[in-house]
Amino acid sequence: MHKPLSLKIGMGWVRGIAGESLTPQLAASLAAAFGTWCGKGPVLVGTDTRPSRDMVTQASIAGLLSVGCAPVCLGIVPLPALQFRLRSSDAVGAICISASHNPVEWNALKFFGADGIVLRPNQFAELIDLYHQGVYPRVKAHEIADIRHDDSAVARHHECVLSAVDADLIRSRRFRIAIDCCNGAASRAAPAFLRSLGCDVIEVHTDPAAPFPRNPEPVPENLGALCRAVRESGADAGFAQDADADRLAVVGENGEPLGEDSTVALSAHHVLSRRPGPVVVNVSTSRLVDEVGCRFSSPVFRSKVGEIHVLERMLSCGAAIGGEGNGGVIYPSVNPCRDSFVAMALLLEALVQFKGTMRDLRRLYPSYAIVKQRVPCRPRDAASFLRLVRHLHRNDELDVSDGIMVRWPDRWLHVRGSETEPVLRIIAEAPTEPEAQALVRRVLDYLRPLI
């Protein structure tokens, strides 16, 4: 098979390997196109801690300045804090320089409208069309704006999240929490946030000047250091974020990961226990969320994979809470985006009211096993792979709204082309891990001649 391409254009962002497919010229042109789309005015710019951040940021600032926008630099900032700050500012848009959970050699430009929400598909299509036209209204030298700086985003965001929970109640428990920030954007903000909630904080990988110590995706196989820290310190729980801090994974008090899907499910449990209402998750999220919805007589709706798809469905049905099974909690009354700080606050408040441990809280619901596999795949080859999967399961119940989803009464299989990496994602959930592995293995065996 040919080497997959390393430039990905997805839902509101462009990702690539820095210096290879994501060049300064590309970043400057994309930023100029975005400035043209937004119109003249302030544009917030924030980054995570990747070593390529200055190259991509400076190129993006140059592009914005060239079309009359006024860059407002937030520096290294968690993505949910950037989005919150955007909604409370006079900015016409924002760019986040971060490749989220992708490996360190990747970087990306993610684009947001003035409402603080990642560009909708139609808006992003307009932006990409402007980029391809390559004709931007450049301003004259005397019209170039000044670059401003704003260091208030994190404090403003923390204040809002704290106001959404009973912070004094959480402080009364004096939790001991281990936090693994992957040396990413929340390396300073997350420990400070937890301390503001009265927690004794055990810091793991919280140096923004150090390299990523692990793959940024907060999946169980990447959380060994956090699990050890929980066990050795006797912590009540462990929290892990990805590089831009919009996703959260949880480790129980025994030092064992609960799985990313537990983050959304247990957050939903807490919110619905106070105010039942609709829940929206994507199609690849665990059936655990359906169990939570059933407990509180709340309907669960599913959308295509991707934050914007989940959020649009949430807004249309007035959802109380939602998110994605990768640990991305969306609590629209606080911050209508994936927000790991909101998730931490909700889970800590839930533990206080539950009067038990994190594992006890998780044991309220049945256990399901999820197995995930990635297959290298060029974007142009994804359709061929999916046709084969559809043929393999032609006699089963299929949903083709987002790749190929196969459903059975007690399990499911989802195969789709990734929006963030040049891979095909194969995800299965079943009552036991061997059963889930069997579903994935059958697909892999069928596709092996092409892999």
Secondary structure, DSSP 8 states (H G I E B T S, - for coil): -----SEEE-SSEEEEEBTTTB-HHHHHHHHHHHHHHH-SSEEEEEE-S-TTHHHHHHHHHHHHHHTT-EEEEEEE--HHHHHHHHHTSS-SEEEEE--TTS-TTEEEEEEEETTSSB--HHHHHHHHHHHHHT------GGG----EE---HHHHHHHHHHHTS-HHHHHHH--EEEEE-TTSTTTTHHHHHHHHTT-EEEEES--TTS--SS-SS--GGG-HHHHHHHHHHT-SEEEEE-TTS--EEEE-TTS-B--HHHHHHHHHHHHHHHS---EEEETTS-THHHHHHHHTT--EEEE-SSHHHHHHHHHHHT-SEEEETTTEEEETTTEEEE-HHHHHHHHHHHHHHHTS-HHHHHTTS---EEEEEEEE--GGGHHHHHHHHHHHTTTSEEE-SSSEEEEETTEEEEEEE-SSSSEEEEEEEESSHHHHHHHHHHHHHHHGGG-
